[in-house]
Amino acid sequence: MRTKFYWQPSIAAPRNYPVEIKYGFVGFGTSGRQFPIMETSAGGGIAKDNSAVALNDYDEEEGLDIPNSLNILWLSYAEAKFYKMQTEFSSELQTKILNLFREEYYESTENTYYRYSALIATLLPGGKIWLHLAGPGRTVLVCNTLQAEEVKMELDDFVKLAHKGETVKAYSTRHLSDYTHALPNLKERGIPYGLWEKYAERFRYEIKIKFENEETQINPNYGYDFTNGESFYSDDSIQVDEYARISSIVFVWNVADTVYTGHFHFSEEEVVRLFGIAYGKNREQQGEFIIRVSKYNNWFDIFLKVGNKEYKFEETQIHVFRHRPEDDKGYIFYDNYRGEEAKKYIGG
């Protein structure tokens, strides 16, 4: 029943919609103490922080009380708008965070149990804030309902490093160019405000991997990534009944002495469209997301099954690495997007 834990706060933002903060503080305990967010900018992806702050900087031998408030002011480069939020977390949210901090999860590659060690505030266009808890090998979304307010202010009051006479719009455009693809994406797609609502939707489904060769052995430790920023391993001892839309899976399988490692990057257009069609308005339906591997290990059927209907995924980017005992090193066995990077999600 412990109430103190080792954690640190940080910020994140989608790759194409980066941000800069003037200040950020996460409150904890009952005496108004605050933990400062040290990063000033973010744009690595939902729930992808780059914090270098260590708890021992604050010399808390027993850890800290759970986070209970957020005070933050930021600039959304893509919108050239300022947003501000100062809020106390609801009792329900604090209870959820407390229970998650208390719950250990298993990391089989290290044969170790871990706890969450970071609170990440993902700053989204429109002033929305998602809160994630993260630890080694696991990230979960704990709140996606916080809404900041837009505020008006002079650029000089926000930052002292702006060029003389520079407008908020010019300053934002200049810094957008620091992020690969952000400016071209903004010109092509604008800001898809409703997209993150779809990213956060949850569905009842199981993830199943099936092999035509019945002698195949799969490593039970395979990794999931989801559109809402959650990521974890299949054997981490935490029961999950509902998932957001799957975005990628990595798993390893053996056929005799040959080892295959498969990376599956699912098409954003397909996961958004097909999950919406398959479930419609009835999110309580039970479904299955299935990957079938052929006996030759180079052909894959991927589909979502809900009720009696199957919805096939045909645009998945797949990379399979093979290693045999007689090889000095492994090599690429299958790659349907040779020479290209896996496509990043627009709002991810």
Secondary structure per residue as TSV (DSSP state, phi and psi in degrees):
chain	resnum	aa	ss	phi	psi
A	1	M	-	360.0	34.2
A	2	R	-	-64.6	152.8
A	3	T	-	-122.9	-3.1
A	4	K	-	-118.7	140.7
A	5	F	B	-145.0	162.1
A	6	Y	-	-93.5	110.4
A	7	W	-	-149.1	163.5
A	8	Q	E	-143.6	151.8
A	9	P	E	-96.1	153.2
A	10	S	E	-157.4	173.3
A	11	I	E	-121.0	161.8
A	12	A	E	-149.8	165.6
A	13	A	B	-158.2	155.2
A	14	P	-	-58.7	152.6
A	15	R	T	-59.2	-39.8
A	16	N	T	-88.8	-4.0
A	17	Y	S	-135.3	63.4
A	18	P	-	-71.7	165.9
A	19	V	E	-139.7	167.4
A	20	E	E	-135.8	136.1
A	21	I	E	-107.0	148.1
A	22	K	E	-85.6	-40.9
A	23	Y	E	-157.5	158.9
A	24	G	E	-157.3	132.1
A	25	F	E	-137.3	138.4
A	26	V	E	-111.9	120.9
A	27	G	E	-82.6	156.2
A	28	F	E	-154.9	158.6
A	29	G	T	73.2	-167.8
A	30	T	T	-112.0	1.7
A	31	S	T	-112.5	20.0
A	32	G	T	77.2	17.2
A	33	R	E	-69.6	148.9
A	34	Q	E	-134.2	143.7
A	35	F	E	-107.0	117.0
A	36	P	E	-74.2	143.7
A	37	I	-	-86.3	119.8
A	38	M	-	-84.2	-27.7
A	39	E	-	-66.7	149.9
A	40	T	S	-108.9	-15.3
A	41	S	E	-144.5	159.2
A	42	A	E	-153.6	147.9
A	43	G	-	178.6	31.3
A	44	G	S	-93.8	-8.4
A	45	G	B	129.7	161.2
A	46	I	T	-57.3	125.7
A	47	A	T	65.5	11.6
A	48	K	-	-98.8	97.3
A	49	D	-	-95.9	164.0
A	50	N	-	-129.4	36.4
A	51	S	-	-67.3	137.8
A	52	A	-	-114.8	9.6
A	53	V	-	-80.4	132.6
A	54	A	-	-108.9	145.9
A	55	L	G	-61.4	-32.0
A	56	N	G	-66.7	-10.4
A	57	D	G	-63.1	-21.4
A	58	Y	G	-108.3	2.3
A	59	D	-	50.5	51.1
A	60	E	-	-103.9	98.0
A	61	E	T	-64.0	-36.3
A	62	E	T	-97.7	3.6
A	63	G	-	90.0	-172.5
A	64	L	B	-116.1	155.7
A	65	D	-	-62.3	163.9
A	66	I	-	-68.9	152.3
A	67	P	E	-63.5	139.3
A	68	N	E	-137.0	3.0
A	69	S	E	-160.8	164.3
A	70	L	E	-142.0	133.1
A	71	N	E	-133.4	111.8
A	72	I	E	-149.9	146.5
A	73	L	E	-134.4	126.7
A	74	W	E	-143.6	163.8
A	75	L	E	-111.6	124.5
A	76	S	E	-89.2	109.5
A	77	Y	T	-59.7	-44.3
A	78	A	T	-63.0	-33.0
A	79	E	T	-95.7	-16.5
A	80	A	T	54.7	46.5
A	81	K	E	-131.5	150.5
A	82	F	E	-100.9	141.6
A	83	Y	E	-131.0	146.3
A	84	K	E	-137.8	139.7
A	85	M	E	-143.1	133.9
A	86	Q	E	-135.4	109.3
A	87	T	E	-146.8	148.7
A	88	E	E	-91.4	136.6
A	89	F	-	-69.3	143.0
A	90	S	-	-63.6	159.2
A	91	S	H	-61.7	-34.9
A	92	E	H	-64.7	-42.0
A	93	L	H	-67.7	-40.6
A	94	Q	H	-63.5	-38.9
A	95	T	H	-64.9	-41.3
A	96	K	H	-62.0	-45.4
A	97	I	H	-62.7	-43.7
A	98	L	H	-59.5	-46.5
A	99	N	H	-64.5	-37.1
A	100	L	H	-69.9	-39.9
A	101	F	H	-62.2	-34.6
A	102	R	H	-74.2	-23.3
A	103	E	-	-86.8	119.0
A	104	E	-	-83.0	152.8
A	105	Y	E	-131.2	157.8
A	106	Y	E	-97.8	137.1
A	107	E	E	-119.1	103.3
A	108	S	T	-71.5	-29.8
A	109	T	T	-66.1	-28.4
A	110	E	T	-100.7	-7.6
A	111	N	T	52.1	48.9
A	112	T	E	-140.9	147.9
A	113	Y	E	-96.9	136.8
A	114	Y	E	-123.4	165.2
A	115	R	-	-120.4	161.1
A	116	Y	-	-64.7	144.6
A	117	S	-	-133.9	7.2
A	118	A	E	-146.6	142.5
A	119	L	E	-108.0	119.0
A	120	I	E	-112.0	124.8
A	121	A	E	-98.8	110.6
A	122	T	E	-90.3	122.1
A	123	L	E	-98.6	116.4
A	124	L	-	-109.4	158.0
A	125	P	G	-55.4	150.0
A	126	G	G	84.5	1.2
A	127	G	G	83.2	12.3
A	128	K	E	-79.9	146.7
A	129	I	E	-128.8	127.5
A	130	W	E	-106.5	140.7
A	131	L	E	-111.5	127.7
A	132	H	E	-119.2	150.4
A	133	L	E	-107.0	137.6
A	134	A	E	-137.0	150.1
A	135	G	E	-151.3	-177.8
A	136	P	T	-56.2	115.6
A	137	G	T	78.6	6.4
A	138	R	E	-152.7	133.6
A	139	T	E	-137.4	132.4
A	140	V	E	-131.6	146.3
A	141	L	E	-86.5	125.7
A	142	V	E	-108.4	-19.3
A	143	C	E	-159.9	132.4
A	144	N	E	-131.2	28.4
A	145	T	E	-116.5	1.6
A	146	L	E	-74.3	135.7
A	147	Q	E	-130.9	116.1
A	148	A	-	-82.1	167.4
A	149	E	E	-106.7	144.3
A	150	E	E	-74.1	137.5
A	151	V	E	-127.2	151.6
A	152	K	-	-100.3	134.6
A	153	M	-	-159.8	159.7
A	154	E	-	-78.5	146.4
A	155	L	H	-59.6	-38.5
A	156	D	H	-62.8	-24.9
A	157	D	H	-80.8	-17.0
A	158	F	H	-93.3	-42.7
A	159	V	-	-146.2	143.8
A	160	K	S	-96.0	-2.7
A	161	L	-	-101.4	11.6
A	162	A	S	-71.6	153.7
A	163	H	-	-68.6	151.5
A	164	K	T	-59.7	127.0
A	165	G	T	76.4	5.1
A	166	E	-	-71.6	138.2
A	167	T	-	-85.7	165.6
A	168	V	H	-60.2	-40.9
A	169	K	H	-63.7	-46.0
A	170	A	H	-65.9	-41.9
A	171	Y	H	-61.5	-44.1
A	172	S	H	-64.6	-44.1
A	173	T	H	-62.8	-41.1
A	174	R	H	-59.9	-42.0
A	175	H	H	-80.3	-24.0
A	176	L	H	-61.2	-32.4
A	177	S	T	-67.4	-12.6
A	178	D	T	-76.3	-11.8
A	179	Y	S	-112.9	121.6
A	180	T	T	-55.3	129.9
A	181	H	T	74.5	-7.2
A	182	A	H	-64.1	-47.8
A	183	L	H	-67.7	-48.0
A	184	P	H	-59.2	-39.1
A	185	N	H	-63.2	-42.4
A	186	L	H	-63.7	-41.2
A	187	K	H	-66.9	-35.1
A	188	E	H	-81.6	-42.3
A	189	R	H	-115.7	-14.9
A	190	G	-	68.5	-145.5
A	191	I	-	-119.0	107.2
A	192	P	-	-81.1	76.3
A	193	Y	T	-54.7	-35.8
A	194	G	T	-78.6	-8.0
A	195	L	H	-65.6	-39.4
A	196	W	H	-69.6	-25.2
A	197	E	H	-64.0	-39.9
A	198	K	H	-68.1	-39.7
A	199	Y	H	-56.7	-35.6
A	200	A	H	-84.2	-14.2
A	201	E	-	-60.8	143.8
A	202	R	-	-117.0	150.4
A	203	F	B	-137.3	153.1
A	204	R	E	-89.6	106.4
A	205	Y	E	-156.3	154.3
A	206	E	E	-102.2	149.0
A	207	I	E	-103.5	120.8
A	208	K	E	-127.6	137.5
A	209	I	E	-119.4	122.6
A	210	K	E	-123.1	146.6
A	211	F	E	-123.1	134.8
A	212	E	S	-66.1	-36.7
A	213	N	S	-81.8	110.7
A	214	E	T	-70.1	-12.6
A	215	E	T	-86.7	-2.6
A	216	T	-	-67.3	139.1
A	217	Q	E	-116.2	127.8
A	218	I	E	-103.6	137.1
A	219	N	-	-68.4	124.5
A	220	P	S	-68.4	-9.0
A	221	N	-	-96.8	84.8
A	222	Y	-	-120.4	152.4
A	223	G	E	-103.0	139.5
A	224	Y	E	-113.9	144.2
A	225	D	E	-129.6	142.6
A	226	F	E	-127.4	161.5
A	227	T	T	-65.4	-22.4
A	228	N	T	-88.0	11.6
A	229	G	S	89.6	-6.0
A	230	E	-	-74.4	147.2
A	231	S	E	-154.1	141.4
A	232	F	E	-168.6	174.6
A	233	Y	E	-100.3	153.7
A	234	S	T	-68.7	-22.1
A	235	D	T	-113.9	32.9
A	236	D	S	-87.7	10.2
A	237	S	S	77.3	3.8
A	238	I	-	-101.7	124.5
A	239	Q	-	-78.0	129.0
A	240	V	-	-124.3	126.4
A	241	D	S	-102.7	-26.7
A	242	E	-	-131.0	138.5
A	243	Y	B	-124.1	153.9
A	244	A	-	-72.5	-179.4
A	245	R	-	-63.1	133.7
A	246	I	E	-68.1	138.9
A	247	S	E	-115.2	-31.8
A	248	S	E	-159.4	156.1
A	249	I	E	-138.7	141.3
A	250	V	E	-125.8	128.6
A	251	F	E	-147.9	160.5
A	252	V	E	-121.0	137.4
A	253	W	E	-138.5	154.3
A	254	N	E	-118.5	135.8
A	255	V	E	-121.7	104.9
A	256	A	T	57.1	-122.2
A	257	D	T	-95.4	4.0
A	258	T	E	-94.0	132.0
A	259	V	E	-112.2	129.4
A	260	Y	E	-115.8	139.1
A	261	T	E	-122.9	118.9
A	262	G	E	-110.5	133.0
A	263	H	E	-114.3	120.7
A	264	F	E	-119.7	115.6
A	265	H	E	-111.0	111.0
A	266	F	-	-84.6	143.8
A	267	S	-	-64.7	130.0
A	268	E	H	-59.7	-43.6
A	269	E	H	-60.6	-41.2
A	270	E	H	-71.2	-42.8
A	271	V	H	-68.1	-36.4
A	272	V	H	-68.4	-46.8
A	273	R	H	-72.9	-49.8
A	274	L	H	-71.7	-37.5
A	275	F	H	-63.3	-39.5
A	276	G	H	-62.8	-43.7
A	277	I	H	-67.8	-45.2
A	278	A	H	-63.0	-41.1
A	279	Y	H	-95.5	-24.7
A	280	G	T	54.7	-132.6
A	281	K	T	-92.4	-4.8
A	282	N	-	-101.5	86.9
A	283	R	T	-79.4	-5.8
A	284	E	T	-85.3	-6.0
A	285	Q	S	-63.0	146.3
A	286	Q	E	-92.9	130.5
A	287	G	E	-127.9	177.7
A	288	E	E	-136.9	133.0
A	289	F	E	-104.5	116.4
A	290	I	E	-120.9	135.2
A	291	I	E	-116.7	121.0
A	292	R	E	-106.8	128.5
A	293	V	E	-107.7	127.8
A	294	S	-	-70.6	166.3
A	295	K	T	-67.2	-16.6
A	296	Y	T	-92.7	-3.5
A	297	N	S	63.1	22.1
A	298	N	S	-137.2	20.0
A	299	W	-	-140.6	134.1
A	300	F	E	-136.6	129.7
A	301	D	E	-105.6	126.1
A	302	I	E	-127.1	126.0
A	303	F	E	-155.9	156.9
A	304	L	E	-103.8	125.3
A	305	K	E	-112.5	120.4
A	306	V	E	-131.8	121.2
A	307	G	T	64.5	-131.1
A	308	N	T	-98.2	7.7
A	309	K	E	-110.0	145.2
A	310	E	E	-118.5	138.6
A	311	Y	E	-121.7	110.8
A	312	K	E	-83.9	138.0
A	313	F	-	-98.1	118.8
A	314	E	-	-115.7	-3.3
A	315	E	-	-115.4	17.0
A	316	T	-	-66.3	134.2
A	317	Q	E	-90.0	123.8
A	318	I	E	-126.5	134.5
A	319	H	E	-133.3	120.7
A	320	V	E	-120.0	129.3
A	321	F	E	-108.1	132.9
A	322	R	E	-119.9	139.8
A	323	H	E	-134.9	124.1
A	324	R	-	-113.8	153.8
A	325	P	T	-56.8	-33.0
A	326	E	T	-81.1	-7.9
A	327	D	-	-86.8	139.1
A	328	D	S	-65.1	-35.7
A	329	K	S	-149.9	161.9
A	330	G	-	-75.7	172.4
A	331	Y	E	-148.9	167.9
A	332	I	E	-70.4	121.2
A	333	F	E	-96.7	-35.5
A	334	Y	E	-148.5	135.0
A	335	D	E	-156.4	107.4
A	336	N	T	-93.5	7.8
A	337	Y	T	-135.4	43.6
A	338	R	T	-51.8	130.9
A	339	G	T	83.3	0.5
A	340	E	S	-121.2	160.2
A	341	E	-	-84.6	153.0
A	342	A	-	-62.8	135.7
A	343	K	-	-67.1	132.4
A	344	K	-	-85.1	148.7
A	345	Y	-	-72.9	145.5
A	346	I	T	-55.9	-46.4
A	347	G	T	-105.9	14.2
A	348	G	-	-90.2	360.0
